[in-house]
Amino acid sequence: MERGNLRDFIKVRYGKDVPKSERKDSGTYPVVGSAGVMCYTERFLTKKPAVLVGRKGNVGSVQLFLEGCHPVDTAYLLEIPEGIEPRFLYYQLEGANLKSLDSSTAIPSLRREDLEGVSIWLPSLPEQRRILETLDDHLARLDKALADLEVAAKRSQHLFLAALEQAIEECNESTYQSLANCLNLVDQKKKVQRGWSPQCLSHPQSDSSNWAVLKTTAVQNMRYEPQHNKELPKTLEPKTHLEVQVGDFLMTTTGPRNRCGVVCLVTSTPKRLIFSGKILRFQPDSAKLLPAWLELVLASHKYQKQLDRLKVGSSDSSVSIGNAQVLELTVPVPSLAEQRRLVGDVEKMKALAERFEMEIEQEAQKFKELRRALLHAAFSGNLGSK
């Protein structure tokens, strides 16, 4: 049995970017970053079984590919040589808590020398296979339990979504109006406003006195996450009229299909944040539309399907929605009293679903901790038989 540092057994290589012209929605080899598969390509960086470790962003993430892949520069490539079972190395690194090696102060990052210094254990191939056989049995039971919890969480979310769709169905068709008729002017001339996308610094807002520009990931479905931003260089004059305000609706209008048309209502926000040119801003006329009602409507499956039909682009990896198409949407505008009632009904169901999901997440966390303990035992030589 051999113990040593990772560098003693495997060469750690950097990933490489793939030109946009060679990226596809489907193909032979997955293009992989630290957060997972991004797209596909016909070129490869390796055809051998390989473990990829997150270098930037999702630091310490561990992924296994058995039939070739092309990692980009946010991931390290570890080609697995003969004498090592791929899953043996994968599980061992998964249990090594590589996230704790993050050496950054702002942007998460993992230095190659720190990864190369990780201690690993490589017994003989027969011993690796014996351990994997036992480990697979235990992990299969844990994975089944986690999968069952995920199904329960989805069912809980479905209850909320069903309540939302029912609320919209209750609205008489005679109440429908174009969105344009229900919005205030946001820049004295237009009812929708696009932001600004200057060249920013690589780190987020470092101080509340500095200006920053939101990334599209700040806009999640019915959730605003302002921490996703990049600081504006002091050499650039901020466009202060584009500062995000409480009461703004933000909609992503450019990006991958699943990230275009995402809408959230800003109920609170740090100061000095500007929305980017890939984000649209609008504000409802409170005499016609309650913000909470409009957010529910635009987040519903019915309206997300409508928005999806408005998206244009050469591939699902890059689509966009125009200002005019958004304004032409027709939305239900019942009386304000009816909007309040419908919002109240949906919010009650949402609260129940969130409480149930929280309980499920607590149980899932227990299983994840058990998984980590199991992996630690396996690679410490303390894993019992089936």
Secondary structure, DSSP 8 states (H G I E B T S, - for coil): -EEEEGGGT--EEE-----GGG-BSS-SEEEEETTEEEEEES--SBSS-EEEEE-BSSTT-EEEESS-BEE-TTEEEEE--TTS-HHHHHHHHHTTTGGGG---SSS-B--HHHHHT-EEEE--HHHHHHHHHHHHHHHHHHHHHHHHHHHHHHHHHHHHHHHHHHHHHTS-GGGEEEGGGGB--SSSS-SSEE-------SS---STTS-EEE-GGGEETTEE-TTSEEE--TTS---GGGB--TT-EEEE-EESGGGSS-EEE-S---SSEE--TTEEEE-B-TTT--HHHHHHHHHSHHHHHHHHHH-EEEETTEEE--HHHHHT-EEE---HHHHHHHHHHHHHHHHHHHHHHHHHHHHHHHHHHHHHHHHHHHTTT-----
